[in-house]
Amino acid sequence: MKKKKSKAAGKPKKGKIVKAKKDVKIKKAAQVKPPKPVKIPSKDLKIYKALLLSQKKEFIEELNKNLDDSKKIDFNEVKDSVDLASDTYDTEFLHNLSDTEKRQIEEIDYALEKISQGMFGACETCFKKINKDRLEVLPQAKLCFSCQSKKGG
């Protein structure tokens, strides 16, 4: 008499898909917490805002002066090559200054926006409070001294 072969344990029947059970632990992705607003006294915020607005005014005045100066350079005069080179250099220099001032104004506007949103004074990398001494010198600072040093600037 022939013995029936018993089905081996764990062997799937034909036509059925069996999922293997694995003891795998899935690590949860590190969750990044949104930055918390730093606590800066309102009197200090008023000082920073006034400082930023004063700097913005100075940059706008300098920008307008540079634009006026660049308009005064007359390329229509008969000049030798040295004078033309000098005028070209002066024009390029004034335009580069203008670009720098435009960037500064944008950074100041960004800092003013952060004040209105309650996010002023927080480092954009580590989210810690930026040192008061740093903000007094550079109120549009986006990074604390430590993060700025790591960045290389």
C-alpha positions in Angstrom: 0.0 0.0 0.0 1.3 3.4 -0.9 1.5 5.9 1.7 0.3 9.4 1.0 3.0 12.0 1.3 2.1 14.6 3.9 2.4 18.1 2.8 5.4 19.8 4.3 4.7 22.5 6.7 5.0 25.9 5.3 4.7 24.8 1.7 2.0 26.8 -0.1 -0.8 25.2 -2.0 -0.8 25.7 -5.7 -2.6 28.8 -6.8 -2.3 30.6 -3.5 0.1 33.4 -2.7 1.6 33.2 0.7 3.3 36.2 2.2 6.4 35.4 4.1 6.4 36.6 7.7 9.5 38.5 8.4 10.5 40.0 11.7 11.5 43.3 10.3 11.5 46.5 12.4 10.8 49.6 10.4 12.4 52.7 11.9 10.2 55.8 11.8 11.7 58.7 9.9 13.0 61.4 12.1 10.4 64.0 12.3 11.5 67.6 11.9 9.8 69.9 14.3 8.8 73.3 13.0 10.7 76.1 14.5 9.2 77.8 17.6 9.1 81.5 17.7 11.9 83.0 19.9 10.9 85.2 22.7 12.2 88.7 22.0 10.8 91.6 24.2 8.5 93.9 22.2 10.7 96.9 23.1 13.7 95.2 21.5 11.6 94.3 18.4 10.8 98.0 18.0 14.5 98.8 18.2 15.4 96.2 15.6 12.5 97.3 13.4 13.6 101.0 13.6 17.2 100.0 12.9 16.2 97.9 9.9 14.0 100.7 8.5 16.9 103.2 9.0 19.3 100.9 7.2 16.8 100.4 4.4 16.4 104.2 4.0 20.2 104.6 3.8 20.5 101.8 1.2 17.7 103.3 -0.9 19.4 106.8 -0.8 22.8 105.2 -1.8 21.1 103.3 -4.5 19.4 106.4 -5.9 22.7 108.3 -5.7 24.5 105.6 -7.6 21.8 105.5 -10.3 22.1 109.3 -10.6 25.9 109.1 -10.8 25.8 106.4 -13.5 23.5 108.7 -15.6 26.0 111.5 -15.3 28.7 109.5 -17.1 28.7 110.8 -20.7 29.8 108.2 -23.3 28.9 110.6 -26.1 31.9 112.8 -25.6 35.0 112.3 -27.6 37.4 110.5 -25.3 40.6 108.6 -25.5 40.7 104.9 -24.7 41.8 105.5 -21.1 38.9 107.8 -20.4 36.5 105.3 -22.0 37.9 102.5 -19.9 37.7 104.6 -16.8 34.1 105.5 -17.5 33.2 101.9 -18.2 34.8 100.8 -15.0 33.0 103.5 -13.1 29.6 102.4 -14.6 30.2 98.8 -13.8 31.3 99.6 -10.3 28.2 101.7 -9.7 26.0 98.9 -11.1 27.6 96.4 -8.9 27.1 98.6 -5.9 23.5 98.9 -6.9 23.1 95.1 -7.0 24.7 94.8 -3.6 22.3 97.5 -2.2 19.3 95.8 -3.8 20.3 92.5 -2.1 20.7 94.3 1.2 17.3 95.9 0.9 15.8 92.5 0.1 17.4 91.0 3.2 16.1 93.9 5.3 12.6 93.4 3.9 12.9 89.7 4.7 13.8 90.5 8.3 10.9 93.0 8.6 8.6 90.3 7.4 10.0 87.9 10.0 9.3 90.5 12.7 5.6 90.7 11.5 5.3 86.9 11.5 6.8 86.6 15.0 9.8 84.6 13.7 12.5 87.2 14.0 15.7 86.4 15.8 15.6 82.6 15.2 18.5 81.0 13.4 17.3 79.4 10.1 19.6 76.4 10.6 19.5 75.4 14.2 16.3 77.4 15.2 18.0 78.7 18.3 17.9 82.4 19.3 20.4 84.6 17.6 22.6 86.4 20.1 21.4 90.0 20.9 24.9 91.4 20.2 24.8 89.9 16.7 21.3 91.3 16.0 22.3 94.8 17.2 25.2 94.8 14.6 23.4 92.9 11.8 19.6 92.9 12.5 19.0 91.1 9.2 21.1 88.1 10.3 19.5 84.8 9.3 21.9 82.6 11.1 23.4 82.5 14.6 27.2 83.0 14.9 27.9 79.3 15.2 25.9 78.3 12.1 27.3 81.2 10.1 30.8 80.1 11.1 30.1 76.6 9.9 28.7 77.9 6.7 32.0 79.7 6.1 30.8 83.3 5.9 
